[in-house]
Amino acid sequence: MRNLTIGRAAREAGVGVETIRFYERQGLIAQPAKGSGYRTYSPEVVARIRFIRQAQRIGFSLKEAQELLALRANPEADCADVQAQARHKIAEVDERISELLRVRAALEAVVASCPGHGGLSGCTILEALDQAPPEAAACRCDEPMKRKSP
């Protein structure tokens, strides 16, 4: 494969032109020199862009993708280093899942306390949001909501 224009490189990598420009600004890929008045991208750069996008698809941030690329380029690095990065990401995902489950439980509690009919003045969901401090609203899923009588 020969060098590609930015539009063609974007299509080959499955990203938009602005993504390529963003990656350049972030230092994830080198900005190519202009040849014949326009920039061209090598197949290696297109492969690097695909790598970054795939890393993002499975949950890695751009910074983490850059770290993985650095590991890949380091002859001293070991597969264990990459596995450690992936295990750390799994722990972060598990933490986010736990938080989302707490949020879901809190939402279920306020929905269960709501009569589901009548005027908004008696809406227990709105009352709960008015009364709960921000840190408690997201975390107090283990306490039952007090249902106000209409």
Rosetta constraint file for C-alpha pairs under 8 A:
AtomPair CA 1 CA 43 HARMONIC 6.36 0.50
AtomPair CA 2 CA 42 HARMONIC 6.72 0.50
AtomPair CA 2 CA 43 HARMONIC 6.90 0.50
AtomPair CA 3 CA 40 HARMONIC 5.52 0.50
AtomPair CA 3 CA 41 HARMONIC 5.09 0.50
AtomPair CA 3 CA 42 HARMONIC 4.51 0.50
AtomPair CA 3 CA 43 HARMONIC 6.46 0.50
AtomPair CA 4 CA 8 HARMONIC 5.73 0.50
AtomPair CA 4 CA 9 HARMONIC 5.46 0.50
AtomPair CA 4 CA 40 HARMONIC 4.99 0.50
AtomPair CA 4 CA 41 HARMONIC 4.99 0.50
AtomPair CA 4 CA 42 HARMONIC 6.45 0.50
AtomPair CA 4 CA 43 HARMONIC 7.79 0.50
AtomPair CA 5 CA 9 HARMONIC 5.96 0.50
AtomPair CA 5 CA 38 HARMONIC 7.35 0.50
AtomPair CA 5 CA 39 HARMONIC 6.17 0.50
AtomPair CA 5 CA 40 HARMONIC 4.64 0.50
AtomPair CA 5 CA 41 HARMONIC 6.23 0.50
AtomPair CA 6 CA 10 HARMONIC 5.97 0.50
AtomPair CA 6 CA 17 HARMONIC 6.36 0.50
AtomPair CA 6 CA 20 HARMONIC 7.63 0.50
AtomPair CA 6 CA 39 HARMONIC 6.79 0.50
AtomPair CA 6 CA 40 HARMONIC 6.38 0.50
AtomPair CA 6 CA 41 HARMONIC 6.71 0.50
AtomPair CA 7 CA 11 HARMONIC 6.35 0.50
AtomPair CA 7 CA 16 HARMONIC 7.81 0.50
AtomPair CA 7 CA 17 HARMONIC 5.97 0.50
AtomPair CA 8 CA 12 HARMONIC 6.14 0.50
AtomPair CA 9 CA 13 HARMONIC 6.04 0.50
AtomPair CA 9 CA 41 HARMONIC 6.48 0.50
AtomPair CA 9 CA 46 HARMONIC 6.07 0.50
AtomPair CA 10 CA 14 HARMONIC 5.88 0.50
AtomPair CA 10 CA 15 HARMONIC 5.00 0.50
AtomPair CA 10 CA 16 HARMONIC 5.39 0.50
AtomPair CA 10 CA 17 HARMONIC 5.52 0.50
AtomPair CA 10 CA 20 HARMONIC 6.88 0.50
AtomPair CA 10 CA 46 HARMONIC 7.76 0.50
AtomPair CA 11 CA 15 HARMONIC 6.24 0.50
AtomPair CA 11 CA 16 HARMONIC 7.21 0.50
AtomPair CA 12 CA 46 HARMONIC 7.00 0.50
AtomPair CA 13 CA 46 HARMONIC 5.59 0.50
AtomPair CA 13 CA 47 HARMONIC 7.10 0.50
AtomPair CA 13 CA 49 HARMONIC 6.21 0.50
AtomPair CA 13 CA 50 HARMONIC 5.29 0.50
AtomPair CA 14 CA 50 HARMONIC 7.34 0.50
AtomPair CA 15 CA 19 HARMONIC 6.25 0.50
AtomPair CA 15 CA 20 HARMONIC 7.43 0.50
AtomPair CA 16 CA 20 HARMONIC 6.78 0.50
AtomPair CA 17 CA 21 HARMONIC 6.43 0.50
AtomPair CA 18 CA 22 HARMONIC 5.97 0.50
AtomPair CA 19 CA 23 HARMONIC 6.09 0.50
AtomPair CA 20 CA 24 HARMONIC 6.25 0.50
AtomPair CA 20 CA 49 HARMONIC 7.70 0.50
AtomPair CA 21 CA 25 HARMONIC 6.29 0.50
AtomPair CA 22 CA 26 HARMONIC 6.14 0.50
AtomPair CA 23 CA 27 HARMONIC 6.11 0.50
AtomPair CA 23 CA 28 HARMONIC 5.02 0.50
AtomPair CA 23 CA 29 HARMONIC 5.82 0.50
AtomPair CA 24 CA 28 HARMONIC 5.94 0.50
AtomPair CA 24 CA 29 HARMONIC 5.11 0.50
AtomPair CA 24 CA 30 HARMONIC 5.80 0.50
AtomPair CA 24 CA 31 HARMONIC 5.56 0.50
AtomPair CA 28 CA 66 HARMONIC 6.40 0.50
AtomPair CA 29 CA 45 HARMONIC 6.89 0.50
AtomPair CA 29 CA 48 HARMONIC 7.56 0.50
AtomPair CA 29 CA 49 HARMONIC 7.66 0.50
AtomPair CA 32 CA 39 HARMONIC 5.87 0.50
AtomPair CA 32 CA 40 HARMONIC 6.44 0.50
AtomPair CA 32 CA 41 HARMONIC 6.58 0.50
AtomPair CA 33 CA 39 HARMONIC 5.93 0.50
AtomPair CA 33 CA 40 HARMONIC 7.50 0.50
AtomPair CA 34 CA 38 HARMONIC 4.84 0.50
AtomPair CA 34 CA 39 HARMONIC 4.28 0.50
AtomPair CA 34 CA 40 HARMONIC 6.90 0.50
AtomPair CA 35 CA 39 HARMONIC 5.93 0.50
AtomPair CA 35 CA 40 HARMONIC 6.92 0.50
AtomPair CA 41 CA 45 HARMONIC 6.13 0.50
AtomPair CA 41 CA 46 HARMONIC 7.00 0.50
AtomPair CA 42 CA 46 HARMONIC 6.52 0.50
AtomPair CA 43 CA 47 HARMONIC 6.16 0.50
AtomPair CA 44 CA 48 HARMONIC 6.16 0.50
AtomPair CA 45 CA 49 HARMONIC 6.21 0.50
AtomPair CA 46 CA 50 HARMONIC 6.31 0.50
AtomPair CA 47 CA 51 HARMONIC 6.17 0.50
AtomPair CA 48 CA 52 HARMONIC 6.26 0.50
AtomPair CA 49 CA 53 HARMONIC 6.25 0.50
AtomPair CA 50 CA 54 HARMONIC 6.07 0.50
AtomPair CA 51 CA 55 HARMONIC 6.11 0.50
AtomPair CA 52 CA 56 HARMONIC 6.26 0.50
AtomPair CA 52 CA 62 HARMONIC 7.20 0.50
AtomPair CA 52 CA 65 HARMONIC 5.74 0.50
AtomPair CA 52 CA 66 HARMONIC 7.69 0.50
AtomPair CA 53 CA 57 HARMONIC 6.16 0.50
AtomPair CA 54 CA 58 HARMONIC 6.53 0.50
AtomPair CA 55 CA 59 HARMONIC 6.53 0.50
AtomPair CA 55 CA 60 HARMONIC 5.31 0.50
AtomPair CA 55 CA 61 HARMONIC 7.62 0.50
AtomPair CA 55 CA 65 HARMONIC 5.94 0.50
AtomPair CA 56 CA 60 HARMONIC 4.76 0.50
AtomPair CA 56 CA 61 HARMONIC 5.89 0.50
AtomPair CA 56 CA 62 HARMONIC 6.94 0.50
AtomPair CA 56 CA 65 HARMONIC 7.30 0.50
AtomPair CA 59 CA 89 HARMONIC 7.43 0.50
AtomPair CA 60 CA 64 HARMONIC 5.64 0.50
AtomPair CA 60 CA 65 HARMONIC 6.09 0.50
AtomPair CA 60 CA 89 HARMONIC 7.09 0.50
AtomPair CA 61 CA 65 HARMONIC 6.10 0.50
AtomPair CA 62 CA 66 HARMONIC 6.13 0.50
AtomPair CA 63 CA 67 HARMONIC 6.30 0.50
AtomPair CA 64 CA 68 HARMONIC 6.21 0.50
AtomPair CA 65 CA 69 HARMONIC 6.18 0.50
AtomPair CA 66 CA 70 HARMONIC 6.17 0.50
AtomPair CA 67 CA 71 HARMONIC 6.20 0.50
AtomPair CA 68 CA 72 HARMONIC 6.15 0.50
AtomPair CA 68 CA 82 HARMONIC 6.81 0.50
AtomPair CA 68 CA 85 HARMONIC 7.98 0.50
AtomPair CA 69 CA 73 HARMONIC 6.25 0.50
AtomPair CA 70 CA 74 HARMONIC 6.17 0.50
AtomPair CA 71 CA 77 HARMONIC 5.77 0.50
AtomPair CA 71 CA 81 HARMONIC 7.60 0.50
AtomPair CA 71 CA 82 HARMONIC 7.22 0.50
AtomPair CA 72 CA 77 HARMONIC 7.25 0.50
AtomPair CA 77 CA 81 HARMONIC 6.56 0.50
AtomPair CA 78 CA 82 HARMONIC 7.12 0.50
AtomPair CA 79 CA 83 HARMONIC 6.19 0.50
AtomPair CA 80 CA 84 HARMONIC 6.00 0.50
AtomPair CA 81 CA 85 HARMONIC 6.45 0.50
AtomPair CA 82 CA 86 HARMONIC 6.32 0.50
AtomPair CA 83 CA 87 HARMONIC 6.03 0.50
AtomPair CA 84 CA 88 HARMONIC 6.11 0.50
AtomPair CA 85 CA 89 HARMONIC 6.30 0.50
AtomPair CA 86 CA 90 HARMONIC 6.25 0.50
AtomPair CA 87 CA 91 HARMONIC 6.34 0.50
AtomPair CA 88 CA 92 HARMONIC 6.40 0.50
AtomPair CA 89 CA 93 HARMONIC 6.19 0.50
AtomPair CA 90 CA 94 HARMONIC 6.13 0.50
AtomPair CA 91 CA 95 HARMONIC 6.22 0.50
AtomPair CA 92 CA 96 HARMONIC 6.28 0.50
AtomPair CA 93 CA 97 HARMONIC 6.14 0.50
AtomPair CA 94 CA 98 HARMONIC 6.22 0.50
AtomPair CA 95 CA 99 HARMONIC 6.33 0.50
AtomPair CA 96 CA 100 HARMONIC 6.12 0.50
AtomPair CA 97 CA 101 HARMONIC 6.13 0.50
AtomPair CA 98 CA 102 HARMONIC 6.31 0.50
AtomPair CA 99 CA 103 HARMONIC 6.23 0.50
AtomPair CA 100 CA 104 HARMONIC 6.05 0.50
AtomPair CA 101 CA 105 HARMONIC 6.13 0.50
AtomPair CA 102 CA 106 HARMONIC 6.21 0.50
AtomPair CA 102 CA 138 HARMONIC 7.28 0.50
AtomPair CA 102 CA 139 HARMONIC 6.50 0.50
AtomPair CA 102 CA 141 HARMONIC 6.30 0.50
AtomPair CA 103 CA 107 HARMONIC 6.18 0.50
AtomPair CA 103 CA 138 HARMONIC 5.78 0.50
AtomPair CA 103 CA 139 HARMONIC 7.10 0.50
AtomPair CA 103 CA 141 HARMONIC 7.43 0.50
AtomPair CA 104 CA 108 HARMONIC 6.04 0.50
AtomPair CA 105 CA 109 HARMONIC 6.12 0.50
AtomPair CA 105 CA 141 HARMONIC 5.43 0.50
AtomPair CA 105 CA 142 HARMONIC 7.91 0.50
AtomPair CA 106 CA 110 HARMONIC 6.43 0.50
AtomPair CA 106 CA 137 HARMONIC 7.46 0.50
AtomPair CA 106 CA 138 HARMONIC 6.65 0.50
AtomPair CA 106 CA 139 HARMONIC 7.11 0.50
AtomPair CA 106 CA 140 HARMONIC 6.56 0.50
AtomPair CA 106 CA 141 HARMONIC 4.24 0.50
AtomPair CA 106 CA 142 HARMONIC 7.81 0.50
AtomPair CA 107 CA 111 HARMONIC 6.09 0.50
AtomPair CA 107 CA 141 HARMONIC 7.97 0.50
AtomPair CA 108 CA 112 HARMONIC 5.96 0.50
AtomPair CA 109 CA 113 HARMONIC 6.33 0.50
AtomPair CA 109 CA 141 HARMONIC 6.81 0.50
AtomPair CA 109 CA 144 HARMONIC 6.61 0.50
AtomPair CA 109 CA 145 HARMONIC 6.22 0.50
AtomPair CA 110 CA 114 HARMONIC 6.47 0.50
AtomPair CA 110 CA 124 HARMONIC 7.16 0.50
AtomPair CA 110 CA 125 HARMONIC 5.48 0.50
AtomPair CA 110 CA 128 HARMONIC 7.25 0.50
AtomPair CA 110 CA 145 HARMONIC 6.30 0.50
AtomPair CA 111 CA 125 HARMONIC 6.68 0.50
AtomPair CA 113 CA 124 HARMONIC 6.48 0.50
AtomPair CA 113 CA 125 HARMONIC 7.48 0.50
AtomPair CA 113 CA 145 HARMONIC 6.19 0.50
AtomPair CA 113 CA 146 HARMONIC 7.08 0.50
AtomPair CA 113 CA 147 HARMONIC 5.39 0.50
AtomPair CA 114 CA 123 HARMONIC 6.36 0.50
AtomPair CA 114 CA 124 HARMONIC 5.27 0.50
AtomPair CA 114 CA 125 HARMONIC 6.21 0.50
AtomPair CA 114 CA 147 HARMONIC 7.27 0.50
AtomPair CA 115 CA 123 HARMONIC 7.47 0.50
AtomPair CA 115 CA 124 HARMONIC 7.77 0.50
AtomPair CA 116 CA 123 HARMONIC 7.87 0.50
AtomPair CA 118 CA 122 HARMONIC 7.00 0.50
AtomPair CA 118 CA 123 HARMONIC 7.79 0.50
AtomPair CA 119 CA 123 HARMONIC 7.01 0.50
AtomPair CA 120 CA 126 HARMONIC 7.92 0.50
AtomPair CA 122 CA 127 HARMONIC 7.95 0.50
AtomPair CA 122 CA 148 HARMONIC 7.41 0.50
AtomPair CA 122 CA 149 HARMONIC 7.94 0.50
AtomPair CA 122 CA 150 HARMONIC 5.95 0.50
AtomPair CA 123 CA 127 HARMONIC 6.37 0.50
AtomPair CA 124 CA 128 HARMONIC 5.93 0.50
AtomPair CA 124 CA 147 HARMONIC 6.56 0.50
AtomPair CA 124 CA 148 HARMONIC 6.61 0.50
AtomPair CA 125 CA 129 HARMONIC 6.33 0.50
AtomPair CA 126 CA 130 HARMONIC 6.21 0.50
AtomPair CA 127 CA 131 HARMONIC 6.14 0.50
AtomPair CA 128 CA 132 HARMONIC 5.87 0.50
AtomPair CA 128 CA 145 HARMONIC 7.98 0.50
AtomPair CA 129 CA 137 HARMONIC 7.07 0.50
AtomPair CA 132 CA 136 HARMONIC 5.98 0.50
AtomPair CA 132 CA 137 HARMONIC 5.38 0.50
AtomPair CA 133 CA 137 HARMONIC 6.08 0.50
AtomPair CA 134 CA 138 HARMONIC 6.83 0.50
AtomPair CA 135 CA 139 HARMONIC 6.50 0.50
AtomPair CA 136 CA 140 HARMONIC 5.36 0.50
